[in-house]
Amino acid sequence: MTGETTVSTAARIHGRSAQRRVLRALLDQLPTRGGPLLVTGEPGLGRTTLLSWAAGSFRTGPVFRPEPGREPDGAGPTAGELLAVLRAAARRAPALVCVDDAHLLDTAARAALGHAAERLPAADRVGLLVSVPGHRAVDPDFAPLPTLRLDPLAPPRAAALLDDATDGAADPAVRERLVAEAEGNPALLLALVRRLSPAELRGRLPLPAPLADAATLAAVAGGAHTGRSAATGDLLLTVAAAVRASDGPHVDAGLVLDAVRRLRTPSAVAERPEPPPEPPGRREALPEQLAQGDDWLRFHSALVRRTVHATAAPERRRAVHRALAEALENGGRRLPGLLHRSWSLTGPAPAPSLADRLASAAGDGAVPAPYGLRATAYARAADLTADGAMRAERYTAAAEQYLLAGRPDRARPLLAAARARAAPAAVRGRAELVRGLTELRDGPVGDAHQSLLLAASLLAGDAPADAATAALAAADAAWAAGDLEGCLATLAPGSPRAGETAVRPHTGAELPGRHPATVVRDHGAGMRALLQGRLDRAAAPLGQVVERGRTDHRPEALLRSAAAALLLGNVDAARRAGARALAASRQLGSETLVPRALEYLAYAELRAGRHPQARAHAEEGLRVALRTGQSNTAAHHRAVLALAASIEEDPDTVARHVTAALSTARRHGLAQAATLAQWAEARADLGRGRPFDAADRLGLLVLPGPGRGHFAVWRLAVPCFVEAAVLAGRHQDAAGVLTDFADWAAFGADRQAAAQLARCRALLAPPEGADGLYRRALDRHDEAGGDFERARTALLYGKWLRRRRRPREARDRLGTALAGFERSGAGVWAAQARDELRALGAAPHGRESGALTRLTPQQLRIARHVAEGATNREVALTLAVSTRTVDYHLRRVFAALGVRSRLELARVVGQAERAGPAEKTGAQP
């Protein structure tokens, strides 16, 4: 190396918003009540930083930060004395006490602090923050305290920390390697950056291997990895080594003890005559770094586990792997046994025979093994392979398995290693296929499109079925990008077509994106016909894809079935196929397919108007997508969550999901996710009585022009635009998009479209024609189903009837609308229905608030709109009254509430509506 990288000492904390909210809540309550909180997490996760943040954020009283080790053993205060000190400190003002690394206190001091924290009355106005490391079980003295645990940073948060620390100087590939190697540990990430020279950080020189070496890991672990005896060290090292070939952090306790016994036999280490350790049958006999179940062992901390393995003497590490290999092979567990055998070798020299056996075992579908273990075996086999082409093929196979396991961060370096070696076209094509599928889920979709097209070209000669799969995936990438021409070109008859059975991947598992030939052919033909506006030609092939999903059990085929059903508007079939794909993905352990199945389920529920169910699927899908490094899929789930939240009463939730979705969508070119998120934002405006804002946002999506939304999505937003545009006085714009929407309704792919078209025509019709159109719309809704859309039509019809002085009919329609909105969980739209009912003198169930009970229904409606920032003109258009009427009522509102400005009015309305249930307004019976 040529030097070290200087890391910026930024005070900004990344990825700890949830923990900071908990700490902020404790600090905010200290003026009235106190309480303790235990903060724990593995070394390097930022316990000290978080306590420093809390101390720096507390402004209403003194902060005390006693340091462990200042008192001789036994000389510290008792629990009673410590409690008295804390009470005295808080007598004049609230106080915060931060005790970092409390595990370093002597036994008596820990007991005193723990007992004092338990006995600390809430009325004493003392906040007590105690920090202990998470690489060991919590001391019994602190176990009863409420606990705040720090988890590793999510990859986007870790990447943001890295950018902050390096001022964005890291090469993208180096950045990804560093984030993956740190595994969410902030201190380790910064230590890795410091280890690199500026040239290495910028990608001009190769990175050191291993990237996280023993010294770096030990510095971050801070001694937490050491054992108290040779026997304890052997046990820790054996568990750490066993995890490398296991499915997750837990290892078989019997296997570990068998290996330890083999390790300690005289023939293995005659120079170490200590007796073998007793089996850890009692939890108290276990090293503090380990946790134990009935038949398993694991480390409390992943960092400590890695450090134990990295810092062990090489000959001892090899001996442990050899002992594990013998134990596993003796038990008939071939694949992990071969892996440990390979790690017991001396030196980096190729071992062709062992590499072939390892690759054969990894590719044996009859051998039960998780994708991650197969990936590890393929990668190790590649390391031991001398032939460059064979090594590239094995690296590619390892990347495939890592992609199936939901670890694209581990797949990318392997693909880079495969690309660096000369290989046949078929091997390079497979590598490009895996690369394109990885980018499709976590990268710019334009790059994914090009990689997949290249894969199709490279595979066309030797693997035409895989070439067709690559072409179909390239069409998916163009679809996600909103590239209609690219999508059609990829699906053109001259593109690769599958006429044979797809090449079976290693292990018999489906590579994400690989399909049977008939599915590829029919789905491609149906998509192309659909994009050309030929539903008559699209229905048959897409229908075949849907029909095959009824009997197929492979998750990829089921996902294609769900997608085809959504294209045809068959929501029920999409839900069935999506649910079966989800079950099949989970059964196979393919984490990468789970969020996609949940995405299709969420879209199906949205199309059916079942927003709560869509939200439930999207929330789970978002969690899995983030965990498996699929940022593009996560953006789609956030867009669904924004749409679901847009009908509720929390605009902050909509804004949060929209911001997150658009951040990824703009960076990676996700036109579909961006359109859905912007539609959600506009629908939230419309629901809260902001038609001008909604019309402006939606106009960009649905009106002709370069900024028009995704070609398959913008028509879904047309009914919202028409409603907003009519309320905003933009009748010509509203009428201009109805021709396209009428074609969409006639297309038949959206069961709600016919009813929505009649509703839009009613909004634009003269009085003598609107009545019949509203009734026709409601009849169409009855045929299509869907509570939310029917309730929207009933609400608009009820408003129209009230303004035509037909109160009895209006009350019936508005009551139906209110019931539909409540059943759909559409709180913000239910509030509109309640306001309309109050204007009729009805008394709907709901919440009104004390100060607002002085207002008439019309005054209340105007007050709410003004409090949300609407101008008098906007309120007049929304309520279909004159601006003079709004001016008159607003003066009465100011007088009734005793306010002098719109800002004061907003504060009064907000406070009153947060106050909970209250009395009826003056106009209520």
N, C-alpha and C positions, 0 to 999 in steps of 0.2 A: 504494500500500500504506500501511497505517497503523502499521506497526511490524514487528518481527521476532519470530519465535517462539524462545523460549529452549529449547535442547536439553539434556536431562539428560545429565550425563557419567557414564553407567553403566559400570562396569568389566566387566560381564558380556559375554562374547563369544558371538555368535550364529552358529550354523551351521558351526562349525569343529571338530566333534567328531572327525572322521576325522583332521584335521591335528593336533589336540591329542593324539590317541592316539599318533601317530608321534613327536611331540616328547616325550611322557611316557615312551615306551619308551626313547628316547635318554637322558633324564635318569635313569631308573631303573637303567640299566646302567652309569652313570658310576662308581659305587664299584668296579667291577671292570674295565671296559673303556670306552674312549672312541671317538670317531669324528666325522666332519664331516657336515654336512647343509646343502644350499643351499635357501633358501626364495625363491620367485619368484612374481610375480603382477602384473597390471596396476596402475597407480596407483589408490589408493583401496580396494584389496581387504583391507588390514589386515596387511601384512607387519610393520610396526613394532609394531603391537598384539600380534601373535602372538609376536614376539621378547620383548616386555616381559612377556607372560604366562609364557613359558618362564623368563625371568630371575627373576621373582617366585615361580615354583613350585619353583625349585632351592634346597634347604635344606642340602645336605650338604657344601658347599664354597663357595669364593669365586666371584663372577661378575665378569667383566671386560667392559666395553663401550667399546672404543676407538672414537673418532669419526673419520671420514674428514676430511682437510683440515687436521689438526693439525700435520703435518710438511711442510716444503718439499719440492718435487719432488726425488726421489733421496736424501733424507736419512733415509728410513725404514730399518728393519732388513732384512737379507737373509733369504732363506728359512731358512738355517741358524740365523741369530741368532733369528729369530722362533720356530723350533722349539725352540730351547734355552730361550727365555723361557716357552713353554707348558709344557714339561716341568718346569721349575723351579716354576712356579705349582702344578702338580699333585703335587708331591713329598710334601707333607704331607696333602693332601686332594684329592678330585676337584675339577675346576675346569670352569666353563662360560664360554666366550668368545662374545659376541654382537657381530657386526659388521654393522650395518645400513647399507644403501645402499653396498655395497662397490664399486659401479660408479663412485662418486665418488673412489675412491683413484686416485693417479697410476699410471702404467703399471708402474713398478718395484714399487710397493707391492702392486698387484693380483697381479703375477707371484709376489712373495714369499709372499703369503697363499695363493694357489692351490697353489703347490708345497709349502708347509708342510702344508696340509690333506691333500694326496695322500700325503705321507710320514709323516703322524701315526700312530704305531703305536697299535693298540688298547689295548696294555698301559699307555699313558701316562695313562689316566684323564682325558683332556681332551675335552670336548664343544665342537665348534666350529660355531656357527650363523652362516651367511653369508646376507645378504639382498640380492637384486638385483631391479630392476623387470622386469616381463614385457612391457613395450611394445617391447622390443628383443631381439635374439638374445642368448643368454648369452655372456659373454666366454669366449674359449678357455681362459683361465686357470682358470675355474670349471666348464667343461663336463664334466670327468670326475667331478665330485662327485655323490653321490646327491642327487636333487632332490625337493623337496616343493612342488607347485604349488597355488596358491590359485585356485579357480574362483569365479565370481559366486555369490552366495547364492541359494538357491531361494526362490521367492516367499513361502512360509510363514515362512522364517527372516528374510527381509527385513521382512516385516510385523511379526514379533515385535520386531525391532530398532526399527522405527518406533514401536511401542506403548511400548517401554521409553523411547525418547527423548522422547516427548510425553506420557507418563503416560496413554496411551489417549485423548487429547483429539481425535484426528483424526476427522473425519466419514468414515463407511465409503467413500463414493464418492471422497472426496479421498485417503483411505488407499490405495485401489486404484490411483488415478492416479499417486500418488507411487511406489509399488512398481513399477509398470510402467515409469515414466519412468527410474527409477534402474537398471533392468536388472541388478539383483543387486549393484551396487557400493555398499558401505556408506557410504563417504565422500561419494559423490554424493547418496545418499539423505538423509543428515544435512544436507548443504549445501542441498538443495531445501527441507527443513523450515525451516531458518534463514531462507530467502528469503521464506517466507510470513508474513503477519500472523496473529495469533490468529483473526481473523474468517475469513480465507481457509482456515485449517487446519480450522475447524469447519464449513466449507461455507456460511457466511453471505454471503460475497462470491465472485465468480467468481475462478478461478485465473488467474494471469498466463499470457500466451501469447507465446513458447513457455515451457513450464514450466521446462525446463533451458535457460537462455539461455547465450550465449557466455561471459559473465563467470563464471558458475557452473561450467561445464565446464572453462574454462581454469584456474580456481583448483584444481580437483581434479586435473587432468592435470599441473599443476606444471611447465609448460614442455616436457613430453614431446612436444608436438604441433608444435613449430616446426621448420622446415627450415633448412638452412645457407645456401641461396641461393634466388633467385627461381625458378630452374629446378626445384630440388628441391621448393619449395613448390607449383609448378604440378603436378608429378607426384603429390604427396601429395593435393592437392585433387581432382585428376581421379579417382584411385582412390576417395577418400571419396565423391565424387559418384556414381560408377558403381555403388557398392554399393547405393545407395538404390533402384535398379531392377534388382537382381540377385537370384537365388535363393540367398541365403547370403552369407558373407563373401568368397568368392572372385570375382574379376572377370577377364574375358578380357584378357590382357596386350596382345594385338594391338589390341583396341578402345581401351584406354587410350592406347597410343602413337599410334594414329591420331588420337584426340581431342587429344592434346598437340600433335601436328604442326599440326592445324587451329588450335588455340588460339594457337600461336606465329607464325602467318603475319602478315606486315606489315599485311594488311587488318584483321586482328582486333585487334591491339594494336600500332599503329605506334609508340606512345610507349615500347615496351619492346624495344629492338633486340638483346637478348641472343640468341645462337643457340639453337636448340632442343636439349634434352638428348639425349645419346646414349642409344639403347635400352639398358635395363639388362640386358645380356647376361651380365654377371658379377655374382655375388652380392655381392662386396665393393663394387661400384659402387652398390648399391641403398641408399636411405636406411634408416637403422637401424630406422625404424618399420615397414618393410614386409618381408614374406616373399615368396619367389618360387618358383614351380614351373616346369615345362616351358612351360606356356602360361597361367599365371595369376599374379595378384598378390593380396595381401591384407595387411591390417594385423595386427600382432601383438596389438593391443589395440583392442577395440570402443570403449572410452572415448576413446582418442586419435583414432580415426577420426571419431567424432562431433564432437570438439573441433576437428579440422582443418576440417571443413565449417562448423561454426557460427561460428568466429572469422575466416573468410575475409572479405575485403571484398565487400560485396553485388554490386558490378558484376563483380568477378572470378568470383564464384560463378556468376552468371548466364551469363557467357561460357563457363565450363567446361561447364555444362549444355547450352548451345547447341552447343558443339563435339561433345559426346557425342550429341546429337540428330542432328546431321548425319551423324556416323559410323554410327550405328545405322540411320537411314533409308536411307543409301546402301547398307547391307548387307541391306535388306529386313526389318529387325526393327521392325515397326510399333509394337507396344505400348510397349516401353521407350523407343523414339524419341519417341513422343508424350508420355510422362511427362517426359522430360528437356526437351522443348519447353515443357511447361507450367511447369516450374521455372525456365525462362529468362525468364519474363514479368516485367515491372516492376510492382510494386504488387499489392494484393489485389483489384483490380477484377474483376468477373465477366468471363468469356470464353466466352459461350454456344457459339460454333462449336467451339472447341477442346474444351470440356467434352463436347459431343455426340460428337465423334470419339473422345475418350478412353473414354467410357462404351460406345460401340459396339464398340471394340476389346476392351475388358475383357469384354464379353458374348459375343464371338465364339468359340464352341466350337471352330472350325477353327483358331484361332490357338493354338499350343502355349504355355502359360504356367502357372507354378505358382500355387496359390491365393493365396499371399501377394502376388504381383505384381498379380494381378487386384484384390485388396482395395485395394492402394495406389492403383491406377488409378481404381477407383470412388470412393474417398475424395477423391482429387484432383479428379476430375470434379465431385463434390458441392461442393467448395470453390469451384469456378469457375462454379457454376450460380446464376442469379438467382432462378428460380422456387422458392418454398418447398416445394411438394409434390414437385417433381422432385428437389430437393436431399434431402428426407427419404427418397425412394425410393432414391437412389444411396447415401446413408449406410447404409441397411438392406442393400443389395446388398453393400457393402463389409464390413459386419459378418458377413453370411453367409459370405463368402469367408474372412475371418479365422477364423471358427469352424471351417471345413473345414481350414484350415491349422494348427489347434491353438493359436490365439492368442486365447482368450476375453478376455484382459486388454485387447487392442486392440479387440475387438468391442464391449465395454460402453460406452466413451465415444462410439462412433459411434451406438449405439442411443439413448443419451441425447440426442445431437445431433438424431437423427431425431424423437424424441418432442417436442422443443422446437418443432417446426414443424407447422403445420396441414397435414394430408394426408388423402386419401380413406381410407375404411374398409379397403380391401384393402391399402394400404400400411401402415397402422397394424397390421393383422392380421399381416402378414409380419414386422414389427418385433417384435411380441409373441411370435410363433412362435420367432424367433431368440433373443429374450431368455429365453423359457421353456426352450429347449433348452440355452442356456448355463448357466442356473441348475440345470438337471437334472444337469449334470456338475460344477458348481462353485458350489454355493450351497444354501440351504435348499430342500428339495424341496417343501415346502408352498407356498413362493412360486412355484416352477416350475409347480406344479399350477394355481395361479390364473392365471398368465400364459398358460399353454397353453389353459385354458378360455376366457379372454378372446380369444385368437387364434382359436379355433374359432368363437366367436360373430361376430367381425369379418369372418372370411373366408367365412362360410356363404353369403352372397349372391353374391359375385363369383367365389369360388374354392372350391367345395364339396369338391374333392378335397384341397386343402390344409387345409381345415377338418377333414376326417376325420383327416388326418395329425396335426393338432394335438390332436384328441381322443384319439387313440391314445397320443400322447406324454404327455398329461395322465394317462391311465390308468397309464402307466409310472411317472410321478411318484408317484401314489397308491400303487402297488405298492411302490416303494422306501420310502415312508413307513410302510408297514404299515397303510394306511387301506383296509380292505376295503370299507366302505360307499362311500367316495369312488370306489374303483376300479369297483365295480358300477354306481354312478350314472353315471359317465363313459361306461361301455360300454353303457348302457341303449339300447333301440331308438330312443328319441327323440333321442339324441345325433346329431351330424353323421355321415352315412355317405357313403362315396365310391361313386359310381356311374359316374364318368367317369375318364378318364386324368388322372393328376396333372399339375398345371401344371408345365411344365419350368422349372427354375431358370435364372438367367443362367448362361452358359458351358456349359450341358448337364451340369454336375456335380450330384450329388445333395446337397441340403442334409441334414445329419444329421437323421434322423427322417422324411424325406419318402419315401413308398413308392408303388408302383403301387396302383390302386384295389382290385384283387382281394385283394392282400396285406392292406391295411388292413381290408377287410370280414371276411375269413376269420379273421385273427388276433384281431380284436376279438370276433367271435362265439365263437371257441374259448375265449378267455380268460374271457369271461362265463360260459359253460357250465361251465368247469372250476371257477370260483370258487363256482358254485352247486351243485357236487357232481354234475354230470351229465356223467360221462365219455362216455356214449354219444352225447351231443350235441357234446361237445368234440372227439372223435377225428377226425371227418370234416373240419371246417374247418381245424383245426390240421394234420392230415395233408396237406391241400392246400398249406398254407404250406411244410411240410417238403418236399413233392414238388417244388414250384416251385424250391426251392433247388438241386435237382440240375442244372437247366439254366440258371438265372439267373447272371449274372456281375456284377451290381451289388452292392457291399458291403452297402448297407442291406437289400436283399432277403435276402441271405445271412445277415445278422445276425438278421433276423426268423425265418428258417428254423431257425437254431441255437436261438433262444429257444423256438420252438414245439416243437422236438425235445426240449429239456430238460423242458418242461411235460408232454410225453407219456412221458417216461422213456426215450426212444430216444437213448441216450448215443452210440452209433456215428454216427448221423446228425448229432447236435449237433457232434461232433468234426469230421466232414467239412465241414459248413457253416461252422463257425468257422474252420477252416484255410483254406478258400477265401475267406472274408471277409477274413481277414488278408492273404492274397496280393493280393486285389483292392484293398484299402485302400493297401497299400504301392505297388502299381503306379500308382495314381492320385495318390500323394503326399498322401493325406488323413491327416495325423497324428492328427486327432481321433478317427478310427474305429479306429485300431490298438489302443489299450488296451481298447476294448470287445470287439473280436474276441478278444483274448487273455483277457479276462474269461470269455467263454463257453467258450473252450477249457479254461481252468483249472477252471471248474465241472464241465465234462464229465469231465475226468480225475479230479476228486475223486469224482464220483458213481460212476465206474468203479473207484475204489479205487487209482488210480495216483498216489499222492501225490508222488513225485519229479517226474513230468511236470507235475503241477499246479503244483508249486513253481516249476519252470522257466518256465512260461508267466506265472505271477503275478509273478515277479521282473522279467521283461521288461516286463510290463504296468504294473507300478508305476513303473519308470523313465520310460516314455513318458508315463504319466498325469501324473506330477509335472512333466515337461518341458513338457507342453502345458496345464498349469493345470487339470487335471481332478481336483480333490481328492476328489470323491465316488467317482469310479471308482477312485482310488488307495485309498480306504478299503475298497472291496470286494476289491481285490487284497491288501491287508494282512490282511483277514479270511481269505482263502484261504491266505495264507502262515502265518497262525497255526494254521489247521486242519492244514496239512501238517506244521508243526513240532510239533504236539501229540502226534504218535506217535513223535517222535524223542527224543533224550536231553538236549536243551538247553532247560530251562524258561525261561531268560532270553530266548531268541529268541521264544518264545511270548508272554511278557509284553511284550516290546518291540512286537511287531506288534499285540497286543490293545490296548495303550495308545494307539498311534497310530490304529488303526481307530476305537476308541470316541471319541477326541477329536473326530474329524471327524463321526462318526455322531451324537453327541449335539448337536453344534453345528448340524448341517444336517438333523436329523430322519431319519436313515437307519436305519429299524428293521431292515431285512433285514441290512445289514452288521453292526449291533450284535448281532443274534441269533447270527450266524455267529461273531463274535469271542468272545462269551460262551460259546458252545458249545465253541469251541476251548480256552478257558481251563479249563473244567470237564473236558474230555476229557484234558487234560494232567494234571489232578489225579488222575483215575481211573487213568491209565496209571502214575502214580508211587505208587500205593497209598494214595491219600487219598480214600476213598469218601465220608466225611462232607462234606468240602469240595465234592466233585463233586456230591453229592446236593443240597446247599444251593444251589449255583449253578444246577444244572439244574432244580431244583424251581421256581425263579422263571420259567424259560422255558417249561416244559411243563405245569405245573399250572394249572387254571382260575383266572382272576383278572385284574385290570387290568394286571399286569406281564407277562402271557404274551407269548412271543416272536412274531416275525413269522408271520402266518397261513400262509405257504407254506413255512416253514422249521422251526417248532418240532417238528413230527412227526419230522423227521429226527433230532432229538436224543433221542427217546423211548428207543431201545435203550440209550443210555448212561445215561439216568436210571434205567431199570429195574435195570440192573446195579449202579449206585452205591447206589440205594435199598435193594436186597436186602442188599448188604454192610453198609449202615448200619443195618439192622434196620427199615426203613420199608416193610414189605411191603404195607401197605394203600395207601400212595401209589402204589407201583409197579403194583399191580393196577388202580388207578383209571384209569390212562391207557391201559390196553391195549385198551379198547373202541374208543376213537378211533383207536388205531394199527392195530387190525384192519381198520377201515373204510379206512384209508389203504393198507394192504397189498392189500385187495381192489380198490382203485381202479386199481392196475396201473401207476402212474406211476413207481414206484421198484422196480427189479428185485431189489434186496436185501431189500425189506421183508418178503416172505413168510418168508425164512430168519430174519431178525431177530425176527419175531413168534414163530416156533417156539422160538428161543433164549430170548426173554423168558418165554415160558410154561414152559420147562424150568426157569428160575431160580426160578419161583414154585411149581412143581409139587411134590407129595410124592415121595419116593424111587421109589415104584413107577411113577410116570408120567414122571419126568424123563428116564430113559434113552432111551425112544422119541422123546421130543420133541427131544433133542439130535441123535439120528440123523436125524430128519426135517429138522432145520435144516441139517445138513451136506449132505443130499441136495438141498435147495433151493439151497444155495450152489453146488453142482456145476452146477446148471442156470443160475444167474445169473452165475457167474464172480466174480472179485474176490478176490485173495489175502488182503487185510487182514481183511475181515469174516469170511471163512472161518477164518482163523487165530484170530480172537477167539473164535469159537464152539468151535473145537477146544481152545483154552486153557481155557475154562470147563468144557468136558466133561472134559478131562484132570484138572482140579482136583477135579471132582465124583467121578470114578472113583478118584482117589488116596485121597480121604477115605472112599470105600466099600471101601477095601482091595482094589482090583483093579489092582495095580501094573503088570502087563504091558500091559493095555489102556490104562492111563493113560500109560505111557511112549510108546506108539505115537501117541496123540493129541497129547501134549505135543511130541513130536519133529516131528510135522506142523505144529503151531502155530509152533514155533521157526523152521522152514524158511520158512513163509509170512511171518512177521514180518521175517525177514532179507531175503527177496526184496522186501518192500514198503519196506524202509528204516525199519521201525518199531522203533527201538532200545530205547525204554523198555518196549514190550510184549514184545520178545524177552527182556529181562532178567527179566520175570515168568516166562516159559516156562523159562528156565534155572534160576531158583530152584526151580520146581516139580520139574524133573528132578533137581536136586541132592537135594531132599527124598526122592526115590525111590532115591538112591544112584547115579544116573547121572552121567556126566561130559561135559556139553555143551561144545562149543567156546565160548570166550569169554575174558574178562579178569577175573581176580581179583587181589587185591593183597596184598602181603607180610604186613602185620600181620593181615589178615583170615583168613589160612590157618590160624590157631589155632582158628577157630570151626567148629562143626558146621554143616551146611546150615540147620537150623532156627534156630540162634543167629545165623547170618549174615542170614537173612531178617528176624528181629526187629531186629537191629542197624541194618539199613538203614532200616526203617520208623521206628524211634525217631529215627535221625539226621535224617530228613526232617521231624521235628516231630510224629509221631503219638503219641497217648496210648496207654497200655497197653490201654485198652478198645478203641480204634480198631484197634490191631494184632490184638487177639484176634478182633474181628469180621472183619477182612480175611483172617486165616489160618484162621478157623473153629476156634479153640481157646479155652480158658478164659483168663480174666485171670490166674488163679493160674499157669497154664503159662507165660504171658508173663513174669510176675514172676520165676518160677524161672529161666528162660533168661536174662533180662536181668541177674540177679545173676551168673550164670556168665560172661556177656559182659563185665561190668565187671571181673571178676577176671582173665579171660584177657587183656584188653587193658590192664589197669592204669589204668583211668580211674575217676573218682569222681563224675562228673556226666553228665547227658545232653548238656550243651554240649561237654564233652571228648570224649564218644563221637562226636558229630557231626563234630568236627574230625578225629579219628582216621580215621573212615570216609571223609570227604572226601579227606584226604591220601592214604590208601591207594589209593583208587580212581582218583586222578589220577596215581598212580605208574606205571601201565602194566601190562603183562603180568606175572604172577607165578605162584607154584606153585598146585597144587590144594589145596582145603580138606581138612581131615582126614578128612572122610567120603568123599572121592573115591578110587577105586581107583588 
